[in-house]
Amino acid sequence: ALDASAATIRVECEARPGRAKISVDGKALGAGSFRSQVVSGSSMAQSGAVVAVGGEVQTDYDSNPADINAGATAISSTFITGGSVTGKILDASGNTVISDTVACRVRTR
């Protein structure tokens, strides 16, 4: 069994006109595959499964086509509402291992 108390999460987000960008990184997760999920207001997106390397997973969400082509999960440029995002790391069964809600950096240009 996974000791979820050892797991850590870092959620970073940025909203600016025409762009939304979110990163969810988990550490000390143990072996296996994980997904991340992000929620802001009524918006929700989930990454594909990522195999933990050294107990770590890194997932990105972006509205920029170049970043989506580079592997980020697509979200709309208006995904971030209310200036905050909740990021979660989910295990292979869909259970939340760890989550955190953060205030996003909001840029006006």
C-alpha positions in Angstrom: 0.0 0.0 0.0 1.1 3.5 -0.7 1.9 5.8 2.2 0.0 8.9 0.9 1.2 10.9 3.9 4.7 11.0 2.3 3.4 12.3 -1.0 3.8 16.0 -1.9 2.2 18.1 -4.6 3.1 21.4 -6.3 0.4 23.2 -8.3 1.3 26.3 -10.3 -1.0 28.3 -12.5 -1.0 31.4 -14.6 -3.9 33.3 -16.3 -3.4 36.0 -18.8 -5.5 37.3 -21.6 -5.9 34.5 -24.2 -3.9 32.0 -22.2 -4.2 29.6 -19.3 -1.3 27.5 -18.0 -1.3 24.9 -15.1 1.4 22.5 -13.9 0.8 19.7 -11.4 3.8 17.9 -10.1 3.8 15.0 -7.5 6.7 13.6 -5.6 7.1 10.6 -3.2 4.3 8.8 -5.0 5.8 5.4 -5.2 5.6 3.1 -8.3 2.8 2.9 -10.7 0.8 5.2 -13.0 -1.0 8.3 -12.0 -3.2 11.0 -13.5 -3.6 14.6 -12.5 -6.8 16.5 -12.4 -7.3 20.3 -12.3 -10.5 22.1 -11.3 -11.2 25.8 -11.4 -14.8 27.0 -10.9 -17.0 24.7 -13.0 -14.1 23.7 -15.3 -12.3 20.3 -14.9 -9.6 18.6 -17.0 -7.7 15.4 -16.5 -4.3 14.3 -17.9 -3.6 10.9 -19.4 -1.9 8.3 -17.3 1.7 9.0 -16.5 4.1 6.4 -15.1 5.9 7.6 -12.0 9.7 7.9 -12.5 11.5 7.8 -9.2 8.2 8.3 -7.5 7.6 11.6 -9.4 5.0 12.7 -12.1 4.8 16.0 -13.9 1.8 17.1 -15.9 1.0 20.3 -17.7 -2.2 21.9 -19.0 -2.1 24.7 -21.5 -4.3 26.7 -23.9 -1.3 27.4 -26.2 -1.2 25.1 -29.3 2.6 24.8 -29.2 2.5 23.5 -25.6 -0.4 21.2 -26.4 1.6 19.8 -29.3 4.6 19.3 -26.9 2.4 17.1 -24.7 0.4 19.4 -22.4 -3.3 18.5 -21.8 -5.5 21.0 -23.7 -7.6 23.5 -21.7 -9.4 26.6 -22.8 -7.8 30.1 -22.4 -10.7 30.9 -20.0 -10.3 27.7 -17.9 -9.0 29.5 -14.8 -11.9 31.2 -13.0 -11.9 33.1 -9.7 -8.1 33.2 -9.7 -7.5 29.7 -8.2 -7.0 26.1 -9.3 -7.2 22.8 -7.3 -4.8 20.2 -8.6 -5.0 16.6 -7.7 -2.9 13.5 -8.2 -5.0 10.4 -8.8 -3.9 6.8 -8.5 -4.6 4.1 -11.1 -8.0 3.5 -9.5 -9.0 7.1 -9.7 -8.6 7.8 -5.9 -7.1 11.1 -4.9 -3.6 10.6 -3.4 -3.0 14.3 -2.7 -4.5 17.7 -3.7 -3.9 21.4 -3.2 -5.6 24.6 -4.1 -3.5 27.5 -5.0 -4.0 31.1 -6.1 -2.9 31.7 -9.7 -0.6 34.3 -11.0 -2.8 36.7 -13.0 -1.2 38.8 -15.7 -3.0 41.5 -17.5 -0.9 41.2 -20.7 
